[in-house]
C-alpha cells in the first residue's frame, strides 16, 4: 500500500537515477533507506549516503576494507543531543559506527582476533546493543595445502553502541580447536573448527531469546555445532539449546580445488550445507510461535522454539549445492514465507551434477511447510 505500485501500473515504472561505484567490480551491500538518504557500502571500502530523490552523494566515508553487509541505521531519539548512528561490518572483520548525518567515524573495532575473521551478515540493532555475526575466510585459506587447518570458530558478539565494547560473545564451538596431528603435507591439523555465522541473528522480543545459524565445520571431526540453529539469552549470551539440522558436514576450499586428495580436505568432504539465511521468528497463533530456517541443502525447516528447536516439519524447495539452495535471506508476511533458491548444481568437490533446478522464488506456509 505504501508504494502505490500494483499489477496494473507496475509496467509504468521508469529509471529515476543510477549511481556507479567507481573502480569496483561488485556491490554486495544491501541499501538501507533512512532520513531521506540511501545508505550503502562498496567493494573499495567506501560507505555512501545518497540523496533519495536525486542519487547525489551527501557524504562518503572510507573504512579498512570491502563492505559486504547492509548499513544498519538507528532511529532518531528526540531527547538525544547526538545524531543517529550507522553500523556495519567489513571484509577484515571490523565493525564500524558512523554519524549517519555527517559520515564521521565514531568508533571501529575488530569483532574477532582470528586472521580470517570477516563480517557478511547484517549486524542486528536491538535496544542499544549491536549483535554481530562473525564468519571467516579461513574456509578458503585452507585451500593452501601448507596452511595449518583450521582454528576459526564462529560466534555472535554483543557490542555496546557507544564505544563498541564487547558485552558478551557466544561461540558456536565452545572450546578452542585442539591439535589433532599432521596432514599428508606435514602441517598441523586442528579441530573441531568452523561453524561460522554467515547470516544475521533474529530476536524474539517477548522471550528475550536470540537465534542464529551456523555453517559446516572446516576440519574433521564434524561436531554437533555445525549446520545448526542456536538459541541464546539476549542479555548474557548463555546458550539455551542448539538443534543440528545436518550431521557430519565438514568442508573447506581444499575439497573444492583438490577433492579427497587435498591435504586439508576433511574426510567428510562436505556437503557444505550451511544454515546461512537468518532464522525467522513467526507468530502462528496468540500463544504459538515457529522458527523457520533455510539451509543451503534447499530444505526449509520449521522448528518449535518452545521445545528446544524440535523439528515440526521439513520441506524441500531446492536441490542445493555449495552455492545453495537457500543461500541468503528469506522473508515473511504473516505465516507466508518467501524463499529464494539459487540451485547452481555444483557439489562439494567442484563438479557439476544432474538434478532439477528450482531457481526462483517460492512461497510456503510457516505453520505446515506446504
Buried (B, 14 or more C-beta within 10 A) or exposed (E): EEEEEEEEEEEEEEEEEEBEBEEEEEBBBBBBEBBEBBBBBBBBBBBBBBBBEEEEEBBEBEBBBBBBBBBBBBEEEEEEEEBBBBBBBBBBBBBBBBBBBEBEBBBBBBBBEBEBBBBBBBBBBBEEBBBBBBBBBBBBBBBBBEBBBBBBBBBBBBBBBEEBEEBBBBBBBEEEBEEBEEBEBEBEBBBBBBBBBBBBBBBBEEBEBBBBBBBBBBBBBBBBBBBBBBBBBBEEBEBBBBBBBBEBBBBBBBBBBBBEEBBBBBEBBBBBBBBBBBBBBBBBEEEEBBBBBBBBBBBBBBBBBEEEBEEBBBBBBBBBBBEBBBBBBBEBEEBEBBBBBBBBBEBBBEEEEEBEEBBEEBEBBBBEBE
